[in-house]
Amino acid sequence: MSVAEARAIQERLREKVRCDVPLDPAKVRLVAGADISYLRERRLALGAVVLMTYPGLELLEVGTSCVEVDFPYVPGLLSFRELPALLPALERLGSVPDLVFVDGQGVAHPRGCGLASHLGVITGLPTIGCAKSRLLGEAEEPGNEVGDWTPLVYEGRTVGAVLRTRAGVKPLYISVGHMVDLSSAISMVLSCLRGTRLPEPQRAAHQVTAELKRRVKAGAAPFHGESRGS
C-alpha cells in the first residue's frame, strides 16, 4: 500500500481505540511482551512474543517469526513494517494473553494509533505501549525514584506518561495501546518490573529477538517461526 493509504488506515483505526478502560489486575492471568529486531542487509524482520504468568512472571511460551520487510521506513508508520512479523509470532502462542506490552507507541502518536494501538485494535487484545524514546509531546523529567512519572502532553492533551522504572536510568514513555486506561497502564508496567528498565515480558522478548538475530547472522538455516515452552 502507499504511504497515504497507510495513514488513512491509521485515521480509521484511531476511532476504534479504547483508552478509557480500567484494567482489573485480578483478572489478568497471562501477560505477553512483543519485540522486533531487523537484519537490514537482508531486509528481514524478526518478531518475538513471550508469554508469562501474572503476577509470577514465569515463562510459558515463546512465539517467533521471520519475514521479509516490504514496507519502507516512514516515521509514524512503523506498524506497517512490524505487524507482519509480530502477528505470526503472537498466533503461534498456545494461549491468548490478557495483556500485551509492546515496544512502541500507543496513542502517543501523530494520528493517535501507534504500533501498540494498531495491534490492540486488530486483535482485540489490551495493549500498552512501552517506548524507549519519545515520538512527540512535551514532559518534565520525572523524579529519580521507581514509580515517579510526569504526564506526556501533546496539543494540550495527556497522551502518555514519562515513567521512571529504574533509578538512575532513562525513563520509559508509556502510552495506552487499546482497552486500558493510562492509570492501569502505569500500574501494570510497575507490577511487571524485576529490577530492570523494561517490564519483564518485554525485556524477555527483546532477548529472544537478539538471540534470533545472532542465529541468522551466524548462518543458521532460514526459519519462519518457532514456538517453545519453558
VEXTINU-384764 format. One line per field, with one value per atom (N, C-alpha, C): atom name; residue in three letters; x, y, z. Coordinates in Angstrom, 2 decimals, m for minus. Layout:
<rs>
at: (CA|...);
aa: (ALA|...);
u: (X|...);
v: (Y|...);
w: (Z|...);
</rs>
This chain:
<rs>
at: (N|CA|C|N|CA|C|N|CA|C|N|CA|C|N|CA|C|N|CA|C|N|CA|C|N|CA|C|N|CA|C|N|CA|C|N|CA|C|N|CA|C|N|CA|C|N|CA|C|N|CA|C|N|CA|C|N|CA|C|N|CA|C|N|CA|C|N|CA|C|N|CA|C|N|CA|C|N|CA|C|N|CA|C|N|CA|C|N|CA|C|N|CA|C|N|CA|C|N|CA|C|N|CA|C|N|CA|C|N|CA|C|N|CA|C|N|CA|C|N|CA|C|N|CA|C|N|CA|C|N|CA|C|N|CA|C|N|CA|C|N|CA|C|N|CA|C|N|CA|C|N|CA|C|N|CA|C|N|CA|C|N|CA|C|N|CA|C|N|CA|C|N|CA|C|N|CA|C|N|CA|C|N|CA|C|N|CA|C|N|CA|C|N|CA|C|N|CA|C|N|CA|C|N|CA|C|N|CA|C|N|CA|C|N|CA|C|N|CA|C|N|CA|C|N|CA|C|N|CA|C|N|CA|C|N|CA|C|N|CA|C|N|CA|C|N|CA|C|N|CA|C|N|CA|C|N|CA|C|N|CA|C|N|CA|C|N|CA|C|N|CA|C|N|CA|C|N|CA|C|N|CA|C|N|CA|C|N|CA|C|N|CA|C|N|CA|C|N|CA|C|N|CA|C|N|CA|C|N|CA|C|N|CA|C|N|CA|C|N|CA|C|N|CA|C|N|CA|C|N|CA|C|N|CA|C|N|CA|C|N|CA|C|N|CA|C|N|CA|C|N|CA|C|N|CA|C|N|CA|C|N|CA|C|N|CA|C|N|CA|C|N|CA|C|N|CA|C|N|CA|C|N|CA|C|N|CA|C|N|CA|C|N|CA|C|N|CA|C|N|CA|C|N|CA|C|N|CA|C|N|CA|C|N|CA|C|N|CA|C|N|CA|C|N|CA|C|N|CA|C|N|CA|C|N|CA|C|N|CA|C|N|CA|C|N|CA|C|N|CA|C|N|CA|C|N|CA|C|N|CA|C|N|CA|C|N|CA|C|N|CA|C|N|CA|C|N|CA|C|N|CA|C|N|CA|C|N|CA|C|N|CA|C|N|CA|C|N|CA|C|N|CA|C|N|CA|C|N|CA|C|N|CA|C|N|CA|C|N|CA|C|N|CA|C|N|CA|C|N|CA|C|N|CA|C|N|CA|C|N|CA|C|N|CA|C|N|CA|C|N|CA|C|N|CA|C|N|CA|C|N|CA|C|N|CA|C|N|CA|C|N|CA|C|N|CA|C|N|CA|C|N|CA|C|N|CA|C|N|CA|C|N|CA|C|N|CA|C|N|CA|C|N|CA|C|N|CA|C|N|CA|C|N|CA|C|N|CA|C|N|CA|C|N|CA|C|N|CA|C|N|CA|C|N|CA|C|N|CA|C|N|CA|C|N|CA|C|N|CA|C|N|CA|C|N|CA|C|N|CA|C|N|CA|C|N|CA|C|N|CA|C|N|CA|C|N|CA|C|N|CA|C|N|CA|C|N|CA|C|N|CA|C|N|CA|C|N|CA|C|N|CA|C|N|CA|C|N|CA|C|N|CA|C|N|CA|C|N|CA|C|N|CA|C|N|CA|C|N|CA|C|N|CA|C|N|CA|C|N|CA|C|N|CA|C|N|CA|C|N|CA|C|N|CA|C|N|CA|C|N|CA|C|N|CA|C|N|CA|C|N|CA|C|N|CA|C|N|CA|C|N|CA|C|N|CA|C|N|CA|C|N|CA|C|N|CA|C|N|CA|C|N|CA|C);
aa: (MET|MET|MET|SER|SER|SER|VAL|VAL|VAL|ALA|ALA|ALA|GLU|GLU|GLU|ALA|ALA|ALA|ARG|ARG|ARG|ALA|ALA|ALA|ILE|ILE|ILE|GLN|GLN|GLN|GLU|GLU|GLU|ARG|ARG|ARG|LEU|LEU|LEU|ARG|ARG|ARG|GLU|GLU|GLU|LYS|LYS|LYS|VAL|VAL|VAL|ARG|ARG|ARG|CYS|CYS|CYS|ASP|ASP|ASP|VAL|VAL|VAL|PRO|PRO|PRO|LEU|LEU|LEU|ASP|ASP|ASP|PRO|PRO|PRO|ALA|ALA|ALA|LYS|LYS|LYS|VAL|VAL|VAL|ARG|ARG|ARG|LEU|LEU|LEU|VAL|VAL|VAL|ALA|ALA|ALA|GLY|GLY|GLY|ALA|ALA|ALA|ASP|ASP|ASP|ILE|ILE|ILE|SER|SER|SER|TYR|TYR|TYR|LEU|LEU|LEU|ARG|ARG|ARG|GLU|GLU|GLU|ARG|ARG|ARG|ARG|ARG|ARG|LEU|LEU|LEU|ALA|ALA|ALA|LEU|LEU|LEU|GLY|GLY|GLY|ALA|ALA|ALA|VAL|VAL|VAL|VAL|VAL|VAL|LEU|LEU|LEU|MET|MET|MET|THR|THR|THR|TYR|TYR|TYR|PRO|PRO|PRO|GLY|GLY|GLY|LEU|LEU|LEU|GLU|GLU|GLU|LEU|LEU|LEU|LEU|LEU|LEU|GLU|GLU|GLU|VAL|VAL|VAL|GLY|GLY|GLY|THR|THR|THR|SER|SER|SER|CYS|CYS|CYS|VAL|VAL|VAL|GLU|GLU|GLU|VAL|VAL|VAL|ASP|ASP|ASP|PHE|PHE|PHE|PRO|PRO|PRO|TYR|TYR|TYR|VAL|VAL|VAL|PRO|PRO|PRO|GLY|GLY|GLY|LEU|LEU|LEU|LEU|LEU|LEU|SER|SER|SER|PHE|PHE|PHE|ARG|ARG|ARG|GLU|GLU|GLU|LEU|LEU|LEU|PRO|PRO|PRO|ALA|ALA|ALA|LEU|LEU|LEU|LEU|LEU|LEU|PRO|PRO|PRO|ALA|ALA|ALA|LEU|LEU|LEU|GLU|GLU|GLU|ARG|ARG|ARG|LEU|LEU|LEU|GLY|GLY|GLY|SER|SER|SER|VAL|VAL|VAL|PRO|PRO|PRO|ASP|ASP|ASP|LEU|LEU|LEU|VAL|VAL|VAL|PHE|PHE|PHE|VAL|VAL|VAL|ASP|ASP|ASP|GLY|GLY|GLY|GLN|GLN|GLN|GLY|GLY|GLY|VAL|VAL|VAL|ALA|ALA|ALA|HIS|HIS|HIS|PRO|PRO|PRO|ARG|ARG|ARG|GLY|GLY|GLY|CYS|CYS|CYS|GLY|GLY|GLY|LEU|LEU|LEU|ALA|ALA|ALA|SER|SER|SER|HIS|HIS|HIS|LEU|LEU|LEU|GLY|GLY|GLY|VAL|VAL|VAL|ILE|ILE|ILE|THR|THR|THR|GLY|GLY|GLY|LEU|LEU|LEU|PRO|PRO|PRO|THR|THR|THR|ILE|ILE|ILE|GLY|GLY|GLY|CYS|CYS|CYS|ALA|ALA|ALA|LYS|LYS|LYS|SER|SER|SER|ARG|ARG|ARG|LEU|LEU|LEU|LEU|LEU|LEU|GLY|GLY|GLY|GLU|GLU|GLU|ALA|ALA|ALA|GLU|GLU|GLU|GLU|GLU|GLU|PRO|PRO|PRO|GLY|GLY|GLY|ASN|ASN|ASN|GLU|GLU|GLU|VAL|VAL|VAL|GLY|GLY|GLY|ASP|ASP|ASP|TRP|TRP|TRP|THR|THR|THR|PRO|PRO|PRO|LEU|LEU|LEU|VAL|VAL|VAL|TYR|TYR|TYR|GLU|GLU|GLU|GLY|GLY|GLY|ARG|ARG|ARG|THR|THR|THR|VAL|VAL|VAL|GLY|GLY|GLY|ALA|ALA|ALA|VAL|VAL|VAL|LEU|LEU|LEU|ARG|ARG|ARG|THR|THR|THR|ARG|ARG|ARG|ALA|ALA|ALA|GLY|GLY|GLY|VAL|VAL|VAL|LYS|LYS|LYS|PRO|PRO|PRO|LEU|LEU|LEU|TYR|TYR|TYR|ILE|ILE|ILE|SER|SER|SER|VAL|VAL|VAL|GLY|GLY|GLY|HIS|HIS|HIS|MET|MET|MET|VAL|VAL|VAL|ASP|ASP|ASP|LEU|LEU|LEU|SER|SER|SER|SER|SER|SER|ALA|ALA|ALA|ILE|ILE|ILE|SER|SER|SER|MET|MET|MET|VAL|VAL|VAL|LEU|LEU|LEU|SER|SER|SER|CYS|CYS|CYS|LEU|LEU|LEU|ARG|ARG|ARG|GLY|GLY|GLY|THR|THR|THR|ARG|ARG|ARG|LEU|LEU|LEU|PRO|PRO|PRO|GLU|GLU|GLU|PRO|PRO|PRO|GLN|GLN|GLN|ARG|ARG|ARG|ALA|ALA|ALA|ALA|ALA|ALA|HIS|HIS|HIS|GLN|GLN|GLN|VAL|VAL|VAL|THR|THR|THR|ALA|ALA|ALA|GLU|GLU|GLU|LEU|LEU|LEU|LYS|LYS|LYS|ARG|ARG|ARG|ARG|ARG|ARG|VAL|VAL|VAL|LYS|LYS|LYS|ALA|ALA|ALA|GLY|GLY|GLY|ALA|ALA|ALA|ALA|ALA|ALA|PRO|PRO|PRO|PHE|PHE|PHE|HIS|HIS|HIS|GLY|GLY|GLY|GLU|GLU|GLU|SER|SER|SER|ARG|ARG|ARG|GLY|GLY|GLY|SER|SER|SER);
u: (0.84|0.00|0.88|0.28|1.02|1.08|1.96|2.05|0.73|0.09|m1.19|m2.26|m2.27|m3.24|m2.99|m1.71|m1.37|m1.82|m1.61|m2.05|m3.56|m4.26|m5.73|m6.21|m5.52|m5.88|m5.72|m4.63|m4.43|m5.53|m5.94|m7.02|m8.30|m8.58|m9.80|m9.68|m8.52|m8.33|m8.38|m7.93|m7.92|m9.31|m10.32|m11.69|m12.12|m11.41|m11.77|m10.95|m9.94|m9.08|m9.85|m9.78|m10.39|m9.27|m9.26|m8.20|m8.78|m9.99|m10.67|m11.14|m10.50|m10.95|m10.04|m10.52|m9.70|m9.45|m8.22|m7.87|m7.79|m8.53|m8.53|m7.40|m6.34|m5.22|m5.64|m6.71|m7.15|m7.65|m7.99|m8.49|m7.40|m6.19|m5.07|m4.34|m4.27|m3.59|m2.36|m2.41|m1.31|m0.93|0.36|0.85|1.89|2.00|2.96|3.78|4.97|5.83|6.16|6.14|6.39|7.56|8.42|9.60|9.96|10.62|11.06|12.53|13.26|14.63|14.76|15.74|15.90|17.28|17.31|18.54|18.42|18.86|18.59|19.28|20.48|21.19|20.46|19.58|18.82|17.34|16.97|15.57|14.66|15.10|14.32|13.90|12.68|12.20|12.02|12.58|12.48|11.56|10.46|9.48|9.45|9.18|9.05|7.95|7.15|6.16|6.36|6.62|6.88|5.66|5.19|4.02|4.46|3.96|4.30|3.06|3.18|2.12|2.11|0.98|0.89|0.14|0.66|1.78|3.15|3.24|4.51|5.56|5.14|6.04|6.93|6.32|7.03|6.85|7.93|7.89|7.04|6.12|5.28|5.60|5.62|5.80|6.55|7.15|7.75|7.33|6.74|6.43|7.31|7.85|8.74|8.35|8.85|8.65|9.77|9.96|10.96|10.31|10.20|9.51|10.34|10.13|10.76|10.03|10.78|10.21|9.87|8.61|8.20|7.54|7.64|7.11|8.26|8.36|9.50|9.48|10.65|10.72|10.15|9.06|8.44|8.09|8.64|8.30|6.79|6.31|4.88|4.13|4.81|4.15|4.87|5.56|6.33|5.46|4.20|3.35|3.18|3.29|3.13|4.38|5.50|6.71|6.77|6.22|6.45|5.30|4.08|2.96|3.07|3.55|3.68|4.60|5.50|6.36|5.77|5.08|4.53|3.30|2.43|1.19|1.42|2.29|2.54|3.15|4.01|4.60|3.53|2.60|1.50|0.60|0.34|m0.56|0.03|1.35|1.98|1.91|1.44|1.27|0.07|0.17|m0.93|m2.05|m1.79|m2.79|m2.86|m3.99|m4.20|m3.86|m2.97|m2.63|m3.78|m3.81|m4.79|m4.29|m2.99|m2.38|m1.07|m0.78|0.47|1.24|2.50|3.41|4.12|4.08|4.60|5.74|6.83|7.96|7.63|6.90|6.49|5.44|4.89|3.91|2.49|1.63|0.20|m0.46|m1.22|m1.89|m0.95|0.26|1.25|1.87|1.07|1.38|0.68|1.27|0.65|m0.79|m1.15|m2.54|m3.24|m2.64|m3.26|m3.35|m2.49|m2.57|m1.19|m0.33|0.97|0.88|2.03|2.08|1.24|1.31|0.56|m0.94|m1.39|m2.82|m3.27|m2.47|m2.78|m2.93|m1.97|m2.02|m3.24|m3.53|m4.66|m5.99|m6.17|m7.45|m7.69|m6.66|m6.91|m6.97|m6.43|m6.51|m7.58|m8.02|m8.97|m8.34|m7.01|m6.32|m5.96|m6.01|m5.49|m3.98|m3.53|m2.12|m1.63|m0.33|0.32|1.58|1.76|2.97|4.05|5.21|6.34|7.54|7.69|8.73|9.95|11.12|12.35|12.65|11.98|12.21|10.87|10.88|9.67|9.46|8.25|7.91|7.39|6.61|6.03|5.69|5.25|4.79|5.89|5.47|6.37|6.11|7.15|7.01|8.18|7.94|9.02|9.70|10.94|11.66|11.06|10.73|10.18|11.25|10.81|11.75|12.57|13.56|14.50|14.08|12.97|12.51|11.64|11.76|10.91|9.44|8.67|7.26|6.99|8.02|7.83|7.49|6.53|6.17|5.62|5.69|5.10|4.27|3.22|2.38|3.11|2.87|3.35|2.20|2.40|1.32|1.59|0.57|0.66|m0.60|m0.41|m1.53|m2.57|m2.10|m2.98|m3.62|m3.31|m3.89|m2.80|m3.13|m2.21|m2.32|m1.22|m1.23|m0.38|0.23|1.06|1.72|2.69|3.42|4.90|5.73|7.16|7.45|7.75|7.77|9.18|9.59|10.87|10.69|11.35|11.23|12.48|13.54|14.76|15.53|15.93|16.63|17.93|18.18|19.42|19.47|18.33|18.26|17.18|17.36|16.39|14.98|13.97|12.60|12.05|10.92|10.18|9.03|8.59|7.45|6.27|5.34|4.22|2.99|2.30|1.03|0.04|m1.22|m2.28|m2.22|m2.32|m2.46|m3.93|m4.60|m6.02|m6.59|m7.82|m8.58|m7.96|m7.23|m6.74|m6.82|m6.71|m6.54|m5.11|m4.73|m3.33|m2.94|m3.84|m3.54|m3.26|m4.08|m3.87|m2.56|m2.24|m1.01|0.21|0.21|1.34|1.45|0.32|0.33|0.82|0.39|0.79|2.27|2.78|4.22|5.01|4.62|5.35|5.27|4.13|3.97|4.76|5.22|5.98|7.46|7.92|9.35|10.06|11.25|12.08|13.50|13.57|14.86|15.53|14.83|15.39|14.52|14.99|14.26|12.94|12.93|11.75|10.93|9.59|8.80|9.27|9.24|9.88|9.44|8.15|7.79|8.43|8.50|9.11|10.62|11.25|12.69|13.02|12.20|12.43|12.25|11.25|11.04|12.23|12.79|13.97|15.14|15.31|16.38|16.18|14.93|14.66|15.01|14.61|14.92|16.43|17.14|18.60|19.21|18.66|19.15|18.87|17.68|17.33|18.24|18.53|19.39|20.78|21.30|22.61|22.58|21.52|21.41|21.41|20.62|20.52|21.83|22.44|23.73|24.81|24.71|25.72|25.50|24.46|24.22|23.31|22.52|21.57|20.56|19.99|19.01|17.86|17.36|16.21|15.03|14.27|13.11|11.95|10.76|9.57|8.89|9.38|8.81|9.05|8.89|9.04|8.21|7.87|7.17|7.72|8.05|8.59|8.05|7.97|7.55|8.78|8.51|9.62|10.41);
v: (m1.19|0.00|1.24|2.36|3.61|4.21|5.21|5.91|6.58|7.19|7.86|6.86|5.67|4.65|4.18|4.03|3.60|4.64|5.90|6.95|6.97|6.72|6.69|5.53|4.41|3.27|3.64|4.31|4.73|5.68|6.57|7.51|6.74|5.71|4.91|4.09|3.50|2.67|3.50|4.74|5.60|5.72|5.70|5.83|4.62|3.50|2.28|2.06|2.88|2.72|3.07|2.20|2.46|2.74|3.95|4.32|4.75|4.27|4.66|3.44|2.29|1.06|0.70|0.81|0.38|m1.13|m1.52|m2.94|m3.49|m4.54|m5.17|m6.19|m5.94|m6.88|m8.28|m8.36|m9.67|m10.55|m9.95|m10.71|m11.01|m10.55|m10.79|m12.05|m13.02|m14.28|m14.49|m13.96|m14.14|m12.79|m12.49|m11.26|m11.62|m10.78|m11.03|m9.79|m10.00|m8.91|m9.12|m8.06|m8.15|m7.27|m7.81|m7.07|m7.43|m6.49|m6.67|m6.31|m7.07|m6.71|m6.85|m6.15|m6.15|m6.65|m7.34|m7.59|m6.80|m5.55|m4.64|m5.06|m5.66|m6.05|m7.17|m7.89|m8.96|m8.64|m7.41|m6.96|m7.93|m8.33|m9.25|m8.58|m8.90|m8.50|m9.76|m9.74|m10.87|m10.48|m11.20|m10.88|m11.92|m11.49|m12.41|m11.92|m12.87|m12.60|m13.63|m13.15|m14.01|m14.00|m15.17|m15.30|m15.71|m15.00|m15.28|m15.30|m15.97|m15.92|m14.55|m14.20|m12.96|m13.28|m12.85|m11.91|m12.56|m13.89|m14.56|m14.34|m14.02|m13.78|m14.98|m16.15|m17.37|m17.58|m17.93|m18.12|m19.34|m19.14|m20.23|m20.60|m19.60|m19.86|m18.72|m19.05|m18.04|m18.32|m17.35|m17.46|m16.52|m16.98|m16.14|m16.19|m15.25|m15.26|m14.50|m14.79|m14.11|m13.81|m12.55|m12.18|m11.14|m11.09|m10.04|m8.73|m7.65|m6.32|m5.76|m5.40|m4.89|m3.51|m2.85|m1.50|m0.58|0.59|1.48|2.05|2.49|3.15|4.56|4.80|6.13|6.43|7.50|7.82|7.90|7.26|7.25|6.10|5.33|4.20|2.88|2.80|1.59|0.35|0.53|m0.65|m1.43|m0.76|m1.45|m2.25|m1.96|m2.76|m3.89|m3.64|m4.56|m5.54|m5.15|m6.08|m7.37|m7.35|m8.62|m9.62|m9.15|m10.07|m10.39|m9.42|m9.65|m10.57|m10.39|m11.16|m12.67|m13.15|m14.60|m15.12|m14.33|m14.74|m14.87|m13.92|m13.94|m15.15|m15.42|m16.53|m17.89|m17.96|m19.25|m19.60|m18.68|m18.99|m19.91|m20.82|m21.75|m21.15|m20.03|m19.36|m17.88|m17.27|m15.86|m15.00|m14.03|m13.18|m12.24|m11.88|m10.90|m9.48|m9.32|m8.01|m8.17|m7.23|m7.29|m5.98|m6.10|m4.96|m4.88|m3.72|m3.55|m2.53|m2.88|m1.96|m0.94|0.09|1.12|2.02|2.89|3.86|3.32|3.87|3.62|4.85|5.57|6.79|7.98|7.85|8.93|8.93|9.30|9.15|10.26|10.76|11.88|11.64|10.38|10.07|9.23|9.20|8.51|7.01|6.44|4.99|4.45|4.34|3.73|2.22|1.57|0.11|m0.58|m0.14|m0.80|m0.67|0.50|0.69|m0.11|m0.09|m0.83|m2.32|m2.86|m4.28|m4.58|m3.70|m3.93|m3.93|m2.98|m2.88|m4.09|m4.51|m5.60|m6.97|m7.09|m8.37|m8.38|m7.19|m7.10|m7.27|m7.29|m7.50|m6.18|m6.14|m4.97|m4.84|m3.66|m3.44|m2.15|m2.14|m0.96|m0.67|0.57|0.97|1.34|0.69|0.96|1.31|2.57|3.01|3.53|3.31|3.78|5.24|5.77|7.16|7.83|9.14|9.92|10.21|10.02|10.34|11.76|12.19|13.54|13.96|15.21|15.71|16.32|16.93|17.57|17.04|16.94|16.46|16.91|17.09|17.35|16.04|16.13|14.95|14.44|13.15|12.63|12.54|12.33|12.12|10.86|10.64|9.55|8.24|8.24|7.01|6.19|4.86|3.98|4.30|4.51|4.87|6.34|7.18|8.60|8.79|9.67|9.90|11.30|11.77|13.04|12.83|13.65|13.47|13.87|13.11|13.44|14.14|15.40|16.23|16.58|16.41|16.74|17.49|18.69|19.53|19.70|19.89|20.15|18.93|17.74|16.50|15.63|14.94|13.96|12.68|12.31|11.13|10.00|10.22|9.18|9.64|8.85|9.16|8.88|9.75|9.51|8.88|7.60|6.80|6.32|6.57|6.07|4.61|3.73|2.31|1.74|2.53|2.13|3.39|3.49|4.69|4.88|6.12|6.44|6.04|5.57|5.12|5.94|6.16|6.93|6.34|7.20|6.70|6.06|5.39|4.87|5.80|5.74|6.52|5.56|5.67|4.75|5.42|4.70|5.21|4.07|4.42|3.44|2.91|1.59|0.99|0.84|m0.08|m0.34|m1.08|m0.78|m1.47|m1.36|m0.28|0.04|1.57|2.05|3.48|3.75|5.01|5.34|4.91|5.08|4.67|3.17|2.39|0.93|0.59|1.31|1.05|1.26|2.36|2.65|1.57|1.22|0.22|m1.14|m1.54|m2.84|m2.86|m1.78|m1.72|m1.88|m1.12|m1.19|m2.57|m3.23|m4.55|m5.63|m5.34|m6.32|m6.02|m5.09|m4.80|m5.81|m6.18|m7.06|m6.49|m5.20|m4.56|m4.04|m4.11|m3.61|m2.48|m1.84|m0.70|m1.13|m2.28|m2.74|m3.69|m3.70|m4.75|m6.11|m7.09|m8.37|m9.05|m9.09|m9.74|m9.07|m7.75|m7.04|m7.24|m7.25|m7.49|m8.88|m9.88|m11.24|m11.34|m10.64|m10.65|m10.03|m8.98|m8.36|m9.33|m10.09|m11.09|m12.14|m12.53|m13.54|m13.01|m11.78|m11.25|m11.08|m10.73|m10.63|m12.00|m13.04|m14.40|m14.83|m14.54|m14.89|m14.17|m12.93|m12.15|m12.77|m13.19|m13.84|m15.14|m15.90|m17.17|m16.96|m16.02|m15.80|m15.23|m14.31|m13.76|m14.82|m15.81|m16.88|m17.92|m17.71|m18.62|m19.78|m19.66|m20.72|m20.86|m22.04|m22.29|m21.31|m20.79|m19.88|m20.53|m19.73|m20.25|m19.27|m19.80|m18.95|m18.81|m19.49|m19.31|m20.52|m20.34|m21.45|m21.12|m22.12|m21.93|m22.91|m22.42|m23.33|m22.97|m23.96|m23.71|m23.52|m23.38|m23.14|m24.41);
w: (0.00|0.00|0.00|m0.36|m0.38|1.02|1.20|2.47|2.80|1.79|2.03|2.47|1.88|2.28|3.71|4.06|5.42|6.45|6.14|7.07|7.19|6.10|6.14|7.01|6.96|7.81|9.28|9.61|11.00|11.46|10.59|10.94|11.25|10.47|10.71|11.99|12.20|13.39|14.67|14.58|15.77|16.39|15.55|16.05|16.87|16.73|17.44|18.71|18.92|20.09|21.36|22.37|23.67|24.66|25.18|26.12|27.46|27.76|29.00|29.80|29.60|30.23|31.39|32.64|33.77|33.70|33.94|33.88|35.30|35.57|36.89|36.95|37.72|37.78|38.23|39.01|39.49|38.36|37.24|36.10|35.07|35.35|34.45|34.89|34.02|34.32|33.45|32.22|31.27|30.68|30.67|30.05|29.00|28.00|26.91|26.65|26.11|25.66|24.20|23.42|21.97|21.59|20.70|20.29|18.85|18.17|16.79|16.67|15.87|15.51|14.00|13.42|11.97|11.56|10.44|9.70|8.41|8.48|7.38|6.08|6.19|4.99|4.24|4.94|4.31|4.25|4.66|4.62|5.37|6.57|7.39|8.68|9.13|10.44|11.27|12.48|13.39|14.53|14.68|15.71|16.80|18.02|19.15|20.08|20.56|21.59|22.70|23.90|25.05|25.96|26.35|27.21|28.61|29.62|31.01|31.88|33.03|34.02|34.69|35.27|36.06|37.34|38.47|38.66|38.80|38.73|38.96|37.90|36.68|35.55|35.26|35.27|34.88|33.38|32.69|31.25|30.87|29.96|29.47|28.02|27.15|25.73|25.06|23.93|23.07|21.65|20.99|19.57|18.79|17.66|16.85|15.38|14.64|13.18|12.51|11.24|10.42|9.08|8.72|7.47|6.71|5.43|4.62|4.83|4.91|5.08|3.71|3.51|2.20|2.28|3.45|3.58|3.94|3.33|3.59|4.99|5.44|6.74|6.61|7.30|7.33|8.78|9.37|10.76|10.95|12.00|12.28|11.64|10.79|10.11|10.38|11.51|11.79|11.94|12.32|12.50|11.20|10.05|8.77|8.40|9.07|8.91|9.94|11.12|12.24|12.49|12.20|12.44|11.63|10.38|9.65|10.33|11.21|11.96|13.33|13.95|15.28|15.26|14.29|14.29|14.18|13.27|13.24|14.55|15.17|16.45|17.52|17.55|18.51|18.26|16.99|16.65|16.98|17.13|17.44|18.92|19.74|21.16|21.33|22.29|22.53|23.36|24.04|24.86|24.48|24.78|24.45|25.66|25.52|26.66|27.04|28.31|28.78|28.58|28.33|28.16|27.42|26.51|25.74|25.92|26.34|26.38|25.03|24.40|23.05|23.06|22.40|22.27|21.19|21.59|20.64|21.27|20.46|20.94|20.85|21.71|21.60|21.02|21.86|21.37|21.36|21.88|21.81|20.42|19.47|18.05|17.27|16.18|15.45|15.04|14.75|14.38|15.45|16.64|17.76|17.61|16.76|16.52|16.18|17.21|17.02|17.02|17.07|16.95|18.01|19.27|20.33|20.11|19.67|19.41|18.19|17.15|15.93|16.24|16.97|17.33|18.19|19.15|20.02|19.30|18.40|17.69|16.79|16.05|15.09|15.76|16.98|17.69|18.77|19.19|20.29|21.65|21.73|23.00|23.68|25.00|25.72|25.48|25.16|24.87|25.52|25.82|26.40|25.59|25.20|24.51|25.52|25.42|26.32|25.44|25.15|24.22|24.97|24.38|24.99|24.65|23.64|23.25|22.95|22.93|22.73|21.25|20.79|19.41|19.29|20.27|20.25|21.67|21.81|23.10|23.93|25.04|25.98|27.37|28.18|29.54|30.38|31.66|32.60|32.96|33.38|33.82|35.13|35.20|36.46|37.54|38.79|39.88|39.64|40.50|40.28|40.94|41.66|42.30|41.36|41.48|40.67|40.96|39.90|40.03|39.84|39.91|39.63|38.16|37.88|36.48|36.29|35.07|34.68|33.42|33.22|32.03|30.74|29.70|28.37|27.65|27.28|26.75|25.30|24.47|23.05|22.64|22.12|21.68|22.78|24.00|25.12|25.75|25.25|25.78|26.38|27.46|28.03|27.21|26.55|25.68|26.24|27.40|27.97|29.24|29.69|30.92|30.70|31.28|31.31|32.67|32.67|33.89|34.24|35.49|35.95|36.40|35.71|36.03|36.69|36.71|37.41|37.78|39.03|39.50|38.73|38.33|37.65|36.18|35.65|34.25|33.54|32.25|31.49|31.65|31.70|31.88|30.60|30.76|29.62|29.28|28.03|27.57|27.43|28.38|28.45|27.84|26.98|26.46|26.28|26.40|26.20|24.78|24.67|23.35|23.01|23.74|23.50|24.71|25.06|26.10|27.49|27.75|29.09|29.25|30.47|30.66|31.13|31.20|31.49|32.90|33.86|35.22|35.29|34.60|34.58|33.89|32.81|32.07|32.96|33.71|34.59|35.67|36.27|37.34|36.85|35.65|35.14|34.78|34.24|33.96|35.25|36.28|37.55|38.18|38.04|38.65|37.92|36.72|35.93|35.87|36.68|36.74|37.63|37.22|38.04|38.14|38.47|38.68|37.42|36.29|35.03|34.50|33.45|32.89|32.25|31.59|30.86|31.70|31.51|32.15|31.67|32.56|32.31|31.02|30.66|29.39|28.18|28.21|27.08|27.06|28.23|28.30|27.76|28.12|27.66|26.14|25.61|24.16|23.43|24.01|23.41|23.40|24.45|24.49|23.41|23.17|22.14|20.76|20.44|19.11|18.93|20.00|19.91|19.62|20.26|20.02|18.57|18.11|16.73|15.74|16.03|15.13|15.06|16.21|16.22|15.42|15.57|14.86|13.35|12.90|11.46|10.92|11.66|11.22|11.15|12.03|12.06|10.98|10.16|9.05|9.38|10.44|10.77|9.63|9.51|8.46|8.57|7.44|7.49|8.20|8.91|9.62|9.44|9.61|9.52|10.86|11.86|13.19|14.04|15.30|16.24|17.47|18.20|19.44|20.44|21.61|22.59|23.97|24.82|26.18|27.06|28.35|29.28|29.54);
</rs>
